[in-house]
Amino acid sequence: MLRKITIDQVRQGMYVHAMRGSWIKNPFWAPSFALDSQDMVRKLLASGVQELWIDLEKGLDVALPVPPAPASSPAPAVPATAPFRFEHAQPSSMADELQHATRLVKQSKRAVSAMFDDTRMGRLQDFGTVMPLVDEIASSVLRNPGALVSLLRLKQADDYTYLHSVAVSAMMVALGKQLGLEDAALRDYGLAGLLHDIGKMAVPPEILNKPGKLTDDEFVRVKGHPAAGYEILLSAGAPPVALDVCLHHHEKFDGSGYPHGLKGEEISLHARMGAICDVYDAITSNRPYKAGWCPAQSLRRMADWGKAGHFDQQLFAAFVKCIGIYPVGTLVKLKSGRLAVVVDNSKSLLQPLVRIFYSTKANSYLPPLSMDLATAGALDSIAGREDPEQWGLTDISRYWLDAA
């Protein structure tokens, strides 16, 4: 039996079924949990949550009897027969969504870390606990596709294991939206992206984080993670899409991938999507053994790999449209000879908002200047992409973050 209570009625020994309000404000990674310590009670009281539902079959009731919740305030649930729909928010600016995405990244790291810890300890039982996170990721992407994906690209090498899963989830949603998929499918694909690498919890951390080249035996261990993840998810009752993406996100379109050497359309649509999203985040992220490539360079490399048979080229073309021809954070050279970094490409793929900061003619930095290249009065345009390393630029992200 569920009972709706107010925050002042909370006490140790209760089992929280759900809380009213944003998942980001939840001080715990799961939406349902037992309040088995006073420390957890204090965290809940300090969270700002005003109302919640408790499960009387799993924990204590309030200290004094209270009348049941009125019929107009039932526990939050979606009827099993109703198709899932996101409550679409109005499109938001890069600046507004970055503020939300910053909080979401912090909470996501904690949630995925806890989920992976549960997996290592054999405590992972179901995926209802991570669906609020998937919904938050998807909602952010639907409001502004570039904000969360761009912010996640800046993750530190130490955060890669956890935030890579969040990034792939976000890109799966963005790519699915580009393909015109329904909300229920976007949710499934977002969950699949979040869980696709869970098998790496069966690989020793010293191998995953090794800064040097792996030995043959170590590489075999790493290549076993899709099958290990599949077994973990299967035992926990994961949905079919998540199982398939986990097992087959390292398959290649030409049949040279693993673990089954599937070829072409033998690989499902969602697994082909997962392969593209997984590789893009991997090569744009800082890793223990290499620095991430810039977005534009990564897309160029992936285009070459696609021609060589690694990816479904039609899907990759859709992915480029989704990420942007000039992804946020790309260094570009303008026809005026100035260098700029792309700040927002949501309005125009070819004429994005940029932040100008360097003159190649004078070989000197300029006061940062934002310019929307899509406006009629813009007096400049993009001449081409540039490699930050060739200009000795190690931290261009600060320009687009400050501008946004």
C-alpha positions in Angstrom: 0.0 0.0 0.0 1.3 3.4 -0.9 0.7 6.5 1.2 1.3 10.1 0.4 3.0 12.1 3.2 4.6 15.4 3.7 8.3 15.8 4.4 7.8 16.6 8.1 6.3 13.1 8.6 9.5 11.3 7.4 11.3 9.0 9.8 13.9 6.3 9.8 12.6 2.9 8.8 10.3 4.1 6.0 10.6 2.9 2.4 10.3 5.8 -0.1 8.5 4.7 -3.3 8.6 8.1 -5.1 9.2 11.8 -4.5 7.3 14.7 -6.0 9.5 17.0 -8.0 12.6 17.0 -10.2 14.8 13.9 -10.1 17.8 16.3 -10.1 16.8 17.4 -6.6 16.8 13.9 -5.3 19.7 13.5 -2.9 19.9 9.8 -3.7 20.5 8.1 -7.0 17.4 5.9 -7.0 13.8 7.1 -6.9 12.9 4.2 -4.5 14.9 3.4 -1.4 14.8 2.5 2.3 15.5 5.2 4.9 17.7 2.9 7.0 19.8 5.6 8.7 19.4 9.0 10.3 21.9 10.3 7.8 19.6 9.5 4.9 16.7 11.1 6.7 18.8 14.3 7.2 19.8 14.3 3.5 16.1 13.9 2.5 15.0 16.7 4.8 17.6 19.0 3.4 16.8 18.3 -0.3 13.8 20.6 -0.6 11.4 17.8 -1.4 8.0 18.7 0.1 5.9 15.5 -0.6 6.6 11.8 -1.2 5.0 8.4 -1.3 6.0 5.6 1.1 5.4 1.9 0.6 3.8 0.5 3.8 4.5 -3.1 2.8 8.3 -2.4 2.7 8.8 0.0 5.6 7.2 1.9 8.5 4.1 4.1 8.4 4.1 7.6 9.9 4.2 7.8 13.7 0.5 8.7 13.9 -2.3 7.5 11.5 -3.1 9.9 8.7 -6.0 9.7 6.3 -5.2 8.2 2.9 -4.2 10.5 0.1 -7.2 12.0 -1.8 -8.2 10.4 -5.1 -7.0 13.5 -6.9 -3.4 12.9 -5.7 -2.5 9.3 -6.6 1.0 8.0 -6.6 2.7 9.0 -9.9 2.2 6.3 -12.5 1.5 5.9 -16.2 -1.3 3.5 -17.1 0.1 0.4 -18.6 -2.1 0.8 -21.7 -1.2 4.4 -22.4 1.7 5.0 -24.9 4.6 6.8 -23.3 5.0 10.5 -24.1 7.6 13.0 -22.9 6.2 16.2 -21.6 8.0 18.3 -24.3 9.4 21.5 -22.9 9.8 24.6 -25.0 13.2 24.7 -26.8 15.7 26.4 -24.6 18.8 28.4 -25.4 22.3 27.0 -25.1 22.9 29.2 -22.1 19.8 28.2 -20.2 20.2 24.5 -21.0 23.9 24.5 -20.0 22.9 25.6 -16.5 20.5 22.7 -16.2 22.9 20.2 -17.9 25.6 21.1 -15.4 23.5 20.0 -12.5 22.4 16.9 -14.5 26.0 15.8 -15.2 26.8 16.0 -11.5 23.8 14.0 -10.5 24.3 11.6 -13.4 27.8 10.8 -12.4 26.6 9.9 -8.9 23.7 7.8 -10.1 25.7 5.8 -12.7 28.6 5.3 -10.2 26.1 3.9 -7.7 24.5 1.7 -10.4 27.9 0.3 -11.5 28.9 -0.3 -7.8 25.7 -2.3 -7.4 26.6 -4.3 -10.5 30.0 -5.1 -9.2 28.5 -6.3 -6.0 25.8 -8.4 -7.7 23.0 -6.2 -6.3 21.6 -4.9 -9.6 18.0 -6.2 -9.7 15.9 -3.9 -12.0 16.1 -0.7 -14.0 13.2 1.3 -12.6 15.8 3.1 -10.5 17.5 4.6 -13.5 14.5 5.5 -15.6 14.2 9.0 -14.0 17.8 9.6 -15.1 17.0 8.5 -18.6 14.0 10.8 -18.7 16.1 13.8 -17.5 18.7 13.1 -20.1 16.1 12.8 -22.9 14.2 15.9 -21.8 17.5 17.9 -21.8 18.3 16.7 -25.3 14.8 17.5 -26.6 15.0 21.0 -25.2 18.5 21.7 -26.8 20.4 18.8 -28.4 23.8 20.5 -28.2 24.1 21.5 -24.5 24.3 18.2 -22.7 26.3 16.4 -25.4 28.8 19.2 -25.6 29.2 19.5 -21.9 29.7 15.7 -21.5 32.5 15.9 -24.0 34.6 17.9 -21.5 34.6 15.2 -18.9 37.9 14.3 -17.2 39.6 11.0 -17.9 38.8 9.8 -14.4 35.0 10.3 -15.1 35.0 8.5 -18.4 33.7 5.2 -17.2 30.5 6.8 -15.8 29.9 9.8 -18.0 30.6 7.9 -21.2 27.4 6.0 -20.5 25.4 9.2 -20.0 26.9 10.7 -23.2 25.9 7.7 -25.3 22.5 7.8 -23.8 22.1 11.5 -24.8 23.4 10.9 -28.3 21.1 7.9 -28.8 18.1 10.1 -27.9 19.4 12.9 -30.2 20.0 10.5 -33.1 16.6 8.8 -32.6 14.9 12.2 -32.7 16.8 13.0 -35.9 15.4 9.8 -37.4 11.8 10.7 -36.3 11.3 8.0 -33.7 8.5 8.0 -31.2 9.0 9.0 -27.6 8.7 5.4 -26.3 11.5 4.4 -28.7 13.6 7.4 -27.6 13.2 6.3 -24.0 14.2 2.7 -24.8 17.2 3.9 -26.8 18.3 6.3 -24.0 18.2 3.4 -21.5 20.2 1.2 -23.9 22.8 3.9 -24.2 23.1 4.2 -20.5 23.5 0.5 -20.0 25.6 -0.4 -23.1 28.9 -0.6 -21.3 27.8 -2.2 -18.0 29.8 -5.3 -18.9 33.0 -3.3 -18.2 32.2 -3.8 -14.5 33.4 -7.4 -15.1 36.8 -6.1 -16.4 39.5 -5.2 -13.7 39.8 -1.4 -13.3 43.6 -1.6 -13.8 43.0 -2.9 -17.3 40.2 -0.4 -18.1 42.4 2.5 -17.0 45.7 1.3 -18.2 47.6 4.2 -19.7 49.8 2.0 -22.0 49.1 -0.5 -24.7 47.1 -3.6 -23.6 48.6 -7.0 -23.7 46.9 -9.6 -25.9 45.4 -11.2 -22.8 44.1 -7.9 -21.5 42.6 -7.0 -24.9 40.7 -10.4 -24.8 39.4 -9.4 -21.4 38.2 -6.1 -22.6 36.6 -7.6 -25.7 34.6 -9.8 -23.4 32.6 -6.9 -21.9 29.6 -7.0 -24.4 28.9 -10.6 -23.6 29.5 -10.0 -19.8 27.1 -7.1 -19.9 24.5 -9.0 -21.8 24.5 -11.7 -19.1 24.2 -9.0 -16.4 21.3 -7.3 -18.1 19.6 -10.5 -19.0 19.6 -11.7 -15.3 18.2 -8.3 -14.3 15.3 -8.4 -16.8 16.5 -5.6 -19.1 14.4 -4.8 -22.2 15.3 -6.3 -25.6 16.7 -3.1 -27.0 19.1 -2.6 -24.1 20.2 -6.3 -24.4 20.9 -6.0 -28.1 22.8 -2.7 -27.9 24.9 -4.0 -25.0 25.9 -7.1 -26.9 26.4 -5.7 -30.4 27.6 -2.1 -30.1 31.1 -3.2 -31.3 29.8 -4.9 -34.4 30.9 -3.2 -37.7 28.9 -2.8 -40.9 31.4 -4.8 -42.9 31.3 -7.8 -40.5 34.8 -7.1 -38.9 33.4 -6.3 -35.5 32.8 -8.5 -32.4 31.5 -10.6 -30.7 29.6 -12.2 -33.5 30.9 -10.6 -36.7 27.5 -9.5 -37.8 27.3 -7.7 -41.1 25.1 -5.0 -42.6 21.4 -5.2 -41.6 22.1 -8.3 -39.6 23.0 -5.6 -37.0 19.8 -4.0 -35.7 19.1 -0.3 -36.2 19.6 0.5 -32.5 22.9 -1.5 -32.3 24.2 0.4 -35.4 23.2 3.7 -33.7 24.9 2.6 -30.5 28.2 1.9 -32.4 28.3 5.4 -33.9 27.4 7.1 -30.6 29.9 5.0 -28.6 32.8 5.7 -31.0 32.1 9.4 -31.2 32.2 9.9 -27.5 35.2 7.6 -27.0 37.4 9.5 -29.5 36.3 13.0 -28.4 36.9 12.3 -24.7 40.1 12.5 -22.7 41.3 9.0 -21.8 44.1 7.8 -19.6 46.1 6.9 -22.7 45.3 9.8 -25.0 43.7 13.2 -25.2 40.4 13.5 -27.0 40.2 14.7 -30.6 38.2 17.9 -31.3 34.6 17.3 -32.6 35.4 18.2 -36.2 38.5 16.0 -36.4 36.5 13.2 -34.9 33.8 13.4 -37.5 36.4 13.5 -40.3 38.0 10.3 -38.9 34.6 8.6 -38.5 33.7 9.5 -42.1 36.8 7.8 -43.3 36.1 4.8 -41.1 32.5 4.7 -42.4 33.8 4.6 -46.0 36.1 1.7 -45.0 33.0 -0.2 -43.8 32.8 0.4 -40.0 29.5 2.2 -39.9 26.1 2.4 -41.6 26.8 5.5 -43.8 23.2 6.6 -44.0 23.0 6.5 -40.2 26.3 8.3 -39.9 25.0 11.1 -42.2 22.0 11.4 -39.9 24.3 11.5 -36.9 26.3 14.4 -38.5 23.1 16.4 -39.0 22.2 15.7 -35.3 25.6 16.7 -33.9 26.2 19.4 -36.4 28.6 19.9 -39.3 30.4 22.3 -37.0 29.7 20.8 -33.6 29.8 23.0 -30.5 33.4 23.4 -29.5 34.8 23.2 -33.0 37.6 25.6 -33.9 37.0 27.3 -37.2 38.8 29.9 -39.3 36.7 32.7 -40.7 37.3 34.3 -44.1 38.5 37.4 -42.3 41.5 35.3 -41.0 40.2 35.2 -37.4 39.8 32.1 -35.4 36.6 31.3 -33.5 35.0 28.5 -31.6 31.4 27.3 -32.3 29.1 28.2 -29.5 25.6 27.1 -30.7 24.6 25.4 -33.9 20.9 24.8 -33.1 19.6 27.5 -35.5 22.0 26.8 -38.4 24.3 23.9 -39.2 26.4 25.9 -41.7 26.2 29.4 -40.1 26.4 28.8 -36.3 26.9 31.3 -33.5 30.7 31.6 -32.9 33.0 33.3 -30.4 35.9 35.1 -32.2 39.1 35.3 -30.1 42.3 35.2 -32.3 43.7 37.0 -35.4 45.9 34.8 -37.6 47.1 37.9 -39.5 48.4 39.6 -36.4 49.2 36.4 -34.6 47.6 37.8 -31.5 44.6 37.2 -29.3 41.5 39.5 -29.6 38.9 40.5 -27.1 36.4 37.7 -27.4 33.5 38.7 -29.6 30.3 36.7 -30.3 28.9 36.7 -33.8 25.8 35.0 -35.2 26.9 34.0 -38.7 23.3 33.3 -39.7 22.2 37.0 -39.4 21.8 39.2 -42.4 24.3 41.7 -41.0 27.1 39.2 -40.4 30.2 40.4 -42.1 32.1 37.1 -41.9 31.7 33.4 -42.7 33.4 30.1 -42.1 36.4 29.3 -44.3 37.1 25.9 -42.8 37.8 23.8 -39.7 41.1 24.1 -37.8 43.1 21.8 -35.6 43.6 23.4 -32.1 46.9 21.6 -31.7 48.4 23.2 -34.8 47.7 26.6 -33.3 49.0 25.6 -29.8 45.5 26.0 -28.3 44.9 23.6 -25.4 41.7 25.0 -23.9 39.3 26.5 -26.4 36.3 25.2 -24.4 36.4 28.2 -22.1 35.4 30.4 -25.0 32.2 28.7 -25.9 31.3 28.0 -22.2 31.8 31.7 -21.3 29.8 32.8 -24.4 26.9 30.5 -23.7 
